[in-house]
Amino acid sequence: MNNNGLDNPDGLEGHLGETLADILNLDNWQQGDDLSQVYHRLDREIRESVKLEERVGQQIRQRVLPLIQSRKNAPKEAGLYRVSRQELEWVHHNVLFNGATVAADGTVTAHDTLLITAAQIGICTVSYIGQSGEFRKQLFRKDLSLNYDDPVEEMVALLEERQTRSAYNQDEPRDELNNLVKRGLMEYAERGLLLNHAQGKWMMGHGSPVPLELLTVGFQAFQTKSLEVLRELVTQHRKFIYVPSAPRERLVLSLGNALPPLQFLIVDTLFEQMDSWIKTNTYTQVMGQRLREFVREIGPQIVRGVYRASESSPPCVFYAHVEHAQEAALIAMADSVLQEQRGFPMLLSLADTLCRVSFEPSGFRQMVQQSYARAGQPFRYLTERETRR
């Protein structure tokens, strides 16, 4: 197992540049009122890291990027591309500002007490010509139901049910309404609504077109419906762009950091990543076979790439269909140059803002608390965090 040397004191010291003894000696820790040394150390470390990244980036441009196209199992579109200002202007007028591209974003808010778990999933769709949609689904999970004639049997069933639940505001696999399920429902709704309710030629979304939650959620009926939606998105619609806000692909981001502005790189497909997800999770025999067939069919059709929209912005990872990868990258970049410092698609930012305003978490929690108050118990079932001021 690769633990990056962190279980070994020598490995930890190599990463941090200090001996473990010095780190654990609390006499070496700085007093909170002396910030001059903190700023000085921070400036030095960041300056050195920037210089190192620039030096590595130069080597990546010279030695690594030319090899991307010839890598084993590389998609046919793999390689480095440059974008002109004229191309960006054409996309602005013909694909973005005319409403041909629709973005979707979702949010999940949950309130968990002994009595009930209330969750709200909100989805917003938006385009640049002002077309928007708001969709909401509320879920309620109750441990106690009035299905027992014997009060003792009812009490035992309730206690056993609560024993299997996770702690307040904590997610565990054994809890059927955990974060994986809630996010899975949100991811499913985002894609389904874009396919069935949005009027756009291109679809844009956060994250990956095939998110992990939809393949590992654990309910066969849910997975079956999810595969139907994902297959429709990838094999039939095909014109999609997905850009994650916080990608985990450090290797791809390192390649992106080496890119000059207005360039993008198509790196590989999602087959290997999706295949590893399937191999590390447990399924029934029927569903496992169905997912393996799905991965073999869909994985090679989705490419992963990275682009930089401006000199001051970080790189962005993107996903697209292999047959429309260059168009998708161009659209994502054209939308991202509208936010020069962020370098992230503005249409996704607009969808996120609309979603946060329409489904503001504190508003939902306030409605829940008001309902408790009307039921005669304004504080009894609230956690310490919820009553903290």
Salt bridges, closest charged atoms under 4 A:
GLU18 OE2 - ARG41 NH2 3.90
GLU45 OE2 - ARG41 NE 2.81
GLU45 OE2 - ARG44 NH2 3.86
ASP105 OD1 - HIS206 ND1 2.91
ASP112 OD1 - ARG165 NH2 3.20
ASP143 OD1 - ARG141 NE 3.50
ASP143 OD2 - ARG162 NE 3.55
ASP143 OD1 - ARG165 NH1 3.10
GLU161 OE2 - ARG141 NH2 2.50
GLU172 OE1 - ARG174 NE 2.49
ASP175 OD1 - ARG141 NH1 3.00
ASP175 OD2 - ARG165 NE 3.16
GLU187 OE2 - ARG183 NH2 3.19
GLU187 OE1 - ARG191 NH1 2.87
GLU190 OE1 - ARG191 NH1 3.59
GLU213 OE2 - ARG183 NE 3.35
GLU228 OE1 - LYS225 NZ 3.59
GLU249 OE2 - ARG304 NH1 3.75
ASP268 OD2 - ARG304 NH2 2.67
ASP275 OD2 - LYS279 NZ 2.97
GLU297 OE1 - ARG231 NE 3.01
GLU323 OE1 - ARG238 NH1 2.70
GLU327 OE2 - HIS324 ND1 2.94
ASP352 OD2 - ARG356 NE 2.88
GLU384 OE1 - ARG388 NH2 2.60
GLU386 OE2 - HIS111 ND1 2.88
